[in-house]
Amino acid sequence: DVSEHLQTGSKVSVHVDIDQKCKRGEKSYDGSTIHIANGILKMTRFDIFKKMVTSGIAVEITERRIELPSLNGVLEDQIFLQNLPSIVTSHVLNPQPGDHILDMCSAPGGKTTHIAQ
């Protein structure tokens, strides 16, 4: 919830909409979410939803809720760790056979690999 009273520099929580029902610019939402991070607001609600800024950083993440452990080379060729936002992306996208998907942030390819499964 990016309230109108929040200004650049405000501390915010970042959630993922699991139900895919949140409408762009909606001020409140009571569906299923996962809290993935905390951060500092770099753009105001007006910038994001009224000026329709299409590039830049809206929230600078300062605290991740889930940290992945280092494998320190163990099973490196058998396991590919992904962070929660990458995993949630494919669930929210819900790709179907025959869909064409262009992952514009595909490095090293974690989301693309998960989408392909």
GUVO-689350 format. One line per 5 residues: number of its first residue (from 1); for each residue x, y, z of N, C-alpha, C, O. Coordinates in pm, 1 decimal, padded with zeros to 6 digits. Layout:
# residues N
NUM) X,Y,Z,X,Y,Z,X,Y,Z,X,Y,Z  ...
***
This chain:
# residues 117
1) 00084.9,-00117.7,00000.0,00000.0,00000.0,00000.0,00089.3,00123.8,00000.0,00153.0,00154.8,00100.7  00093.7,00193.3,-00111.5,00171.3,00315.6,-00121.2,00074.3,00431.2,-00098.0,00016.7,00484.1,-00193.1  00056.4,00470.1,00027.0,-00038.6,00575.2,00063.2,00005.9,00709.7,00008.7,00124.5,00733.4,-00014.5  -00092.1,00797.6,-00011.3,-00063.2,00930.6,-00066.0,00023.1,01013.7,00027.4,00094.5,01103.1,-00018.0  00017.9,00985.6,00158.7,00095.8,01066.1,00253.5,00243.9,01027.7,00256.8,00324.9,01099.9,00314.9
6) 00279.7,00916.4,00195.8,00419.8,00876.0,00192.9,00497.0,00960.1,00091.7,00449.6,00986.1,-00018.9  00614.1,01000.9,00131.0,00698.8,01082.3,00044.6,00829.8,01008.4,00018.2,00861.7,00910.8,00086.0  00903.4,01054.6,-00078.3,01034.6,00998.5,-00105.8,01115.2,00996.0,00024.1,01118.9,01095.0,00097.3  01178.8,00884.4,00052.0,01255.7,00867.4,00174.3,01180.1,00793.5,00283.4,01239.8,00754.6,00383.8  01048.0,00772.8,00265.8,00968.9,00699.8,00364.8,01006.5,00551.7,00365.2,01039.9,00495.3,00261.0
11) 01001.1,00489.6,00482.2,01022.6,00345.3,00493.2,00893.8,00274.5,00453.5,00785.3,00312.7,00497.4  00905.8,00169.9,00369.3,00790.0,00095.1,00322.0,00817.0,-00055.3,00327.1,00931.8,-00099.4,00331.0  00709.2,-00132.2,00327.1,00715.9,-00277.8,00315.6,00679.3,-00315.0,00172.8,00593.6,-00251.0,00111.9  00743.0,-00417.2,00119.5,00717.5,-00462.5,-00017.3,00649.8,-00599.3,-00008.8,00701.4,-00692.0,00053.4  00533.1,-00609.6,-00072.8,00455.2,-00733.5,-00073.3,00431.2,-00778.4,-00216.7,00430.2,-00696.8,-00308.9
16) 00411.8,-00909.7,-00235.0,00377.2,-00965.7,-00365.1,00230.1,-01006.1,-00361.0,00186.4,-01071.6,-00266.4  00153.9,-00967.7,-00462.7,00012.0,-01002.3,-00475.1,00000.2,-01144.8,-00529.9,00018.6,-01167.2,-00649.6  -00030.1,-01239.2,-00443.7,-00038.5,-01379.8,-00482.7,-00163.1,-01408.2,-00566.2,-00159.0,-01491.9,-00656.4  -00272.6,-01340.1,-00537.7,-00399.9,-01365.1,-00606.2,-00410.9,-01298.0,-00742.7,-00504.4,-01326.0,-00817.7  -00317.7,-01210.5,-00775.7,-00318.1,-01136.5,-00901.8,-00445.7,-01054.1,-00918.8,-00498.8,-01044.1,-01029.4
21) -00494.4,-00995.7,-00810.6,-00619.1,-00919.8,-00814.8,-00599.9,-00770.9,-00785.5,-00694.0,-00693.0,-00800.5  -00481.5,-00730.9,-00744.8,-00457.9,-00590.9,-00712.1,-00453.5,-00509.2,-00841.2,-00380.2,-00542.7,-00934.3  -00530.4,-00404.9,-00845.9,-00535.2,-00318.1,-00963.4,-00429.4,-00208.7,-00951.5,-00400.0,-00161.9,-00841.6  -00373.2,-00168.6,-01063.9,-00270.0,-00065.2,-01066.1,-00320.7,00060.8,-00997.1,-00425.1,00115.1,-01033.3  -00246.4,00106.1,-00898.4,-00279.9,00228.9,-00829.3,-00379.7,00213.6,-00716.3,-00413.8,00311.8,-00650.4
26) -00427.5,00091.5,-00692.6,-00523.9,00067.8,-00585.1,-00462.4,00106.6,-00450.4,-00346.6,00074.4,-00423.6  -00538.2,00174.4,-00367.2,-00485.0,00224.9,-00240.5,-00487.3,00121.5,-00129.2,-00409.9,00131.8,-00034.0  -00574.0,00022.8,-00139.4,-00576.0,-00082.5,-00038.6,-00604.8,-00215.0,-00106.8,-00660.3,-00219.1,-00216.6  -00566.3,-00323.3,-00040.2,-00580.9,-00455.8,-00098.0,-00590.0,-00554.8,00016.3,-00508.6,-00551.3,00108.6  -00689.9,-00644.2,00010.6,-00706.2,-00740.0,00119.6,-00686.9,-00884.1,00074.1,-00726.2,-00976.8,00145.0
31) -00627.1,-00904.4,-00042.8,-00600.8,-01038.7,-00093.3,-00476.4,-01099.3,-00030.7,-00415.6,-01040.6,00058.8  -00439.7,-01216.3,-00078.3,-00322.5,-01287.0,-00027.4,-00193.5,-01221.1,-00076.2,-00177.4,-01193.3,-00195.0  -00103.2,-01197.0,00016.5,00026.4,-01137.7,-00017.6,00138.1,-01209.2,00056.8,00114.7,-01280.0,00154.7  00258.6,-01189.5,00008.8,00379.2,-01235.0,00079.2,00466.2,-01111.8,00100.5,00497.0,-01039.3,00005.8  00505.4,-01088.8,00224.5,00595.7,-00977.3,00257.0,00736.4,-01022.1,00220.4,00790.0,-01114.8,00281.2
36) 00796.6,-00956.5,00120.8,00927.3,-01000.8,00072.9,01042.4,-00910.6,00114.2,01157.7,-00953.7,00114.1  01012.5,-00784.5,00150.0,01123.3,-00694.1,00181.8,01072.8,-00565.5,00246.3,00953.2,-00536.6,00246.9  01166.2,-00490.3,00299.7,01143.1,-00354.0,00346.8,01237.7,-00264.5,00267.8,01342.2,-00309.6,00220.9  01201.0,-00138.7,00253.4,01287.2,-00050.2,00177.6,01254.0,00096.1,00198.5,01172.1,00132.7,00282.7  01320.2,00177.9,00119.4,01303.8,00322.7,00122.3,01240.1,00365.5,-00009.6,01287.9,00329.2,-00117.1
41) 01132.1,00442.7,-00000.7,01061.0,00489.0,-00118.4,01146.6,00590.0,-00195.5,01192.7,00689.0,-00138.6  01167.3,00565.1,-00323.2,01245.8,00653.5,-00409.3,01158.4,00732.1,-00506.2,01204.1,00828.8,-00567.1  01030.9,00690.1,-00520.6,00933.8,00761.0,-00604.2,00805.6,00774.3,-00523.0,00772.8,00686.1,-00443.8  00734.1,00882.7,-00542.2,00606.4,00899.8,-00473.1,00496.2,00822.8,-00546.2,00514.2,00779.1,-00659.8  00383.3,00807.2,-00479.9,00267.1,00743.7,-00541.7,00227.1,00820.4,-00669.2,00190.4,00759.7,-00769.8
46) 00234.7,00951.8,-00663.7,00203.1,01035.1,-00779.9,00296.3,01001.6,-00896.1,00251.4,00987.4,-01009.9  00426.9,00988.8,-00867.3,00523.9,00954.4,-00972.4,00489.7,00820.5,-01036.9,00490.8,00807.0,-01159.3  00459.4,00722.5,-00953.1,00437.8,00586.4,-01001.6,00306.4,00573.7,-01079.2,00304.2,00515.7,-01187.8  00196.9,00627.7,-01024.0,00065.6,00600.4,-01080.8,00003.0,00714.3,-01160.3,-00086.0,00688.8,-01241.5  00045.1,00836.9,-01140.9,-00013.6,00949.9,-01215.1,00078.0,00996.9,-01326.9,00033.3,01017.3,-01439.8
51) 00207.3,01014.2,-01295.6,00302.3,01057.6,-01398.6,00341.5,00940.5,-01488.0,00400.1,00959.0,-01594.6  00307.7,00817.9,-01442.2,00336.1,00695.5,-01517.8,00485.0,00682.0,-01550.7,00521.8,00649.4,-01663.6  00570.1,00707.5,-01450.5,00713.2,00690.2,-01468.5,00738.2,00543.9,-01505.2,00691.7,00453.8,-01435.3  00810.5,00519.9,-01613.0,00828.2,00382.9,-01662.3,00967.7,00326.7,-01640.7,00996.4,00214.3,-01681.9  01054.5,00403.7,-01576.7,01187.7,00350.3,-01549.0,01239.0,00412.7,-01419.8,01189.1,00515.0,-01373.1
56) 01339.3,00348.1,-01364.5,01396.6,00396.0,-01240.3,01364.8,00303.5,-01124.6,01299.2,00200.8,-01142.0  01410.9,00340.1,-01008.1,01391.2,00258.4,-00888.1,01281.7,00321.8,-00803.6,01294.4,00436.4,-00760.4  01173.4,00246.8,-00779.8,01062.8,00296.9,-00698.9,01089.9,00274.5,-00550.7,01056.5,00358.9,-00467.5  01151.0,00159.8,-00517.7,01183.0,00126.9,-00379.0,01324.2,00069.8,-00373.6,01356.7,-00025.6,-00444.3  01407.3,00129.3,-00289.1,01540.8,00075.0,-00266.7,01529.9,-00025.5,-00152.3,01498.2,00011.7,-00039.3
61) 01556.1,-00152.2,-00181.6,01543.3,-00258.1,-00081.2,01656.9,-00244.7,00019.9,01774.5,-00238.9,-00015.8  01617.2,-00239.8,00148.8,01716.2,-00227.6,00256.2,01721.7,-00352.9,00343.2,01821.4,-00377.3,00411.3  01615.2,-00431.6,00340.9,01609.7,-00552.5,00424.2,01526.2,-00658.7,00353.9,01405.7,-00642.0,00334.7  01590.9,-00766.7,00316.2,01518.8,-00878.3,00255.9,01462.3,-00965.7,00367.0,01526.6,-00985.3,00470.1  01343.2,-01017.5,00346.1,01280.2,-01102.4,00447.4,01338.3,-01244.4,00445.3,01342.1,-01311.7,00548.3
66) 01383.2,-01289.0,00328.5,01435.9,-01424.3,00316.2,01574.0,-01415.6,00253.7,01589.4,-01369.0,00140.8  01672.5,-01460.1,00326.6,01808.5,-01463.9,00273.7,01841.8,-01608.9,00236.4,01814.1,-01700.7,00313.5  01899.5,-01628.7,00121.7,01938.4,-01762.5,00080.1,02077.8,-01794.2,00132.0,02166.9,-01709.3,00128.6  02096.4,-01916.0,00179.6,02229.3,-01953.9,00228.6,02325.4,-01975.7,00112.5,02284.1,-02010.0,00001.7  02451.6,-01955.7,00138.7,02554.1,-01984.3,00039.7,02576.3,-02135.2,00035.8,02579.6,-02200.7,00139.9
71) 02591.4,-02189.0,-00082.8,02620.0,-02332.1,-00095.1,02770.2,-02359.6,-00089.4,02812.1,-02474.8,-00077.9  02850.4,-02254.7,-00097.3,02996.5,-02269.0,-00092.7,03047.4,-02379.3,-00183.9,03133.8,-02457.7,-00144.7  02994.6,-02385.7,-00304.8,03041.6,-02481.6,-00403.5,02980.5,-02620.4,-00391.6,03006.3,-02705.4,-00476.8  02900.7,-02645.9,-00289.3,02839.7,-02777.6,-00271.8,02722.4,-02792.3,-00367.8,02635.5,-02705.2,-00372.9  02718.8,-02900.2,-00443.2,02613.0,-02929.6,-00540.3,02592.8,-02816.9,-00641.9,02482.9,-02798.7,-00694.3
76) 02697.7,-02743.0,-00668.5,02688.1,-02627.6,-00757.1,02634.3,-02661.8,-00895.3,02562.5,-02582.1,-00955.7  02668.9,-02780.5,-00946.0,02623.3,-02819.9,-01079.1,02487.4,-02889.2,-01077.2,02437.8,-02929.3,-01182.4  02426.2,-02904.1,-00959.1,02298.4,-02974.1,-00948.1,02185.0,-02886.7,-00895.1,02068.0,-02918.1,-00916.8  02217.6,-02778.6,-00826.6,02116.5,-02693.9,-00765.0,02134.6,-02550.0,-00812.4,02246.5,-02499.4,-00820.9  02023.0,-02485.6,-00842.8,02026.1,-02344.9,-00881.4,01934.6,-02269.9,-00785.1,01812.4,-02281.8,-00794.3
81) 01992.1,-02193.0,-00693.1,01911.8,-02119.2,-00596.5,01844.8,-01999.5,-00662.7,01902.9,-01933.9,-00749.1  01720.7,-01972.0,-00620.5,01648.7,-01854.3,-00668.2,01596.8,-01778.8,-00547.3,01563.0,-01838.6,-00445.2  01590.8,-01646.8,-00559.4,01531.7,-01569.4,-00450.6,01379.6,-01569.8,-00466.4,01327.8,-01599.8,-00574.0  01309.1,-01536.4,-00359.1,01163.0,-01543.5,-00358.4,01097.2,-01461.6,-00469.2,01005.5,-01512.0,-00534.0  01139.9,-01337.4,-00494.1,01073.6,-01262.7,-00602.8,01084.7,-01332.3,-00738.6,00991.1,-01325.5,-00818.3
86) 01195.4,-01397.9,-00766.3,01209.9,-01469.6,-00893.2,01113.3,-01586.8,-00901.8,01056.5,-01613.2,-01007.7  01094.9,-01656.1,-00792.0,01003.3,-01770.0,-00789.2,00859.4,-01723.0,-00801.3,00781.5,-01780.3,-00877.5  00823.8,-01620.1,-00727.4,00686.9,-01568.7,-00729.3,00650.8,-01516.6,-00867.9,00535.7,-01527.2,-00910.2  00748.4,-01460.6,-00938.6,00723.4,-01406.5,-01072.4,00657.1,-01509.1,-01162.5,00558.9,-01477.7,-01229.8  00708.8,-01630.9,-01164.9,00651.5,-01731.4,-01254.4,00512.6,-01775.1,-01209.4,00428.6,-01807.8,-01293.2
91) 00486.7,-01776.4,-01079.2,00353.0,-01811.9,-01030.5,00252.2,-01703.3,-01067.7,00140.3,-01734.0,-01108.9  00290.7,-01578.0,-01053.7,00202.0,-01467.5,-01088.9,00179.6,-01464.1,-01239.8,00067.9,-01440.4,-01285.7  00285.1,-01487.6,-01316.2,00275.4,-01488.4,-01462.2,00186.0,-01602.8,-01510.9,00110.5,-01586.6,-01606.7  00195.0,-01718.3,-01444.4,00114.2,-01836.1,-01477.7,00123.0,-01871.3,-01626.4,00021.1,-01872.5,-01695.3  00243.9,-01900.1,-01676.7,00259.1,-01928.4,-01819.4,00186.5,-02056.8,-01860.2,00180.4,-02153.2,-01783.9
96) 00132.2,-02055.9,-01980.8,00060.5,-02170.8,-02034.8,00135.5,-02221.9,-02157.0,00207.8,-02145.9,-02221.5  00118.7,-02352.1,-02190.0,00184.5,-02406.1,-02310.3,00152.4,-02319.8,-02432.0,00037.0,-02283.8,-02455.5  00254.8,-02287.6,-02507.9,00238.1,-02205.9,-02627.2,00258.3,-02057.9,-02603.8,00270.2,-01982.1,-02700.0  00262.5,-02013.7,-02477.5,00287.4,-01872.0,-02448.4,00429.8,-01835.2,-02488.0,00521.0,-01917.1,-02476.6  00449.0,-01712.6,-02534.3,00581.2,-01659.3,-02564.9,00613.0,-01556.6,-02457.0,00536.0,-01462.9,-02435.8
101) 00725.4,-01573.3,-02388.9,00761.6,-01486.0,-02277.8,00900.5,-01430.2,-02302.4,00994.4,-01504.7,-02330.7  00913.0,-01299.2,-02291.5,01042.7,-01233.2,-02303.6,01082.6,-01183.9,-02166.0,01019.8,-01092.7,-02112.3  01186.3,-01242.9,-02108.3,01236.3,-01202.4,-01977.6,01344.4,-01097.1,-02000.2,01456.7,-01129.6,-02038.6  01309.9,-00971.3,-01976.1,01400.5,-00859.8,-02001.8,01503.6,-00842.0,-01889.8,01590.9,-00755.7,-01899.3  01494.0,-00922.7,-01784.4,01590.1,-00918.0,-01673.5,01648.8,-01056.5,-01653.2,01659.2,-01103.6,-01539.9
106) 01686.7,-01121.0,-01760.1,01727.7,-01260.9,-01755.3,01878.3,-01277.7,-01740.8,01948.2,-01309.6,-01837.0  01926.4,-01256.2,-01620.8,02067.7,-01282.9,-01594.8,02081.3,-01313.2,-01446.4,02060.6,-01223.6,-01364.6  02113.9,-01431.0,-01409.9,02165.8,-01542.2,-01489.3,02060.8,-01634.5,-01548.5,02096.9,-01737.2,-01606.0  01932.4,-01602.8,-01537.1,01829.0,-01685.5,-01599.3,01742.7,-01762.9,-01501.7,01675.9,-01858.7,-01540.6  01743.1,-01722.9,-01375.8,01665.0,-01793.1,-01274.0,01516.0,-01791.3,-01300.2,01450.7,-01895.4,-01293.3
111) 01460.6,-01673.3,-01330.5,01316.2,-01663.9,-01359.2,01283.0,-01742.0,-01486.1,01183.5,-01814.4,-01489.3  01363.5,-01728.5,-01588.9,01338.5,-01798.2,-01715.0,01341.2,-01948.4,-01694.0,01257.8,-02020.2,-01749.2  01436.8,-01997.3,-01614.2,01444.5,-02140.4,-01584.0,01320.2,-02185.5,-01509.8,01264.6,-02290.6,-01541.4  01275.9,-02109.0,-01412.7,01156.8,-02145.2,-01336.1,01032.2,-02139.6,-01424.4,00945.4,-02226.0,-01412.1  01021.0,-02042.0,-01511.6,00907.1,-02030.5,-01603.0,00903.6,-02151.7,-01696.6,00796.1,-02203.8,-01726.3
116) 01018.4,-02195.9,-01742.2,01026.5,-02309.3,-01835.5,00982.3,-02440.5,-01772.2,00942.7,-02533.2,-01842.9  00988.6,-02449.0,-01640.5,00947.3,-02572.5,-01573.1,00798.4,-02583.1,-01573.0,00743.5,-02680.2,-01520.9
***
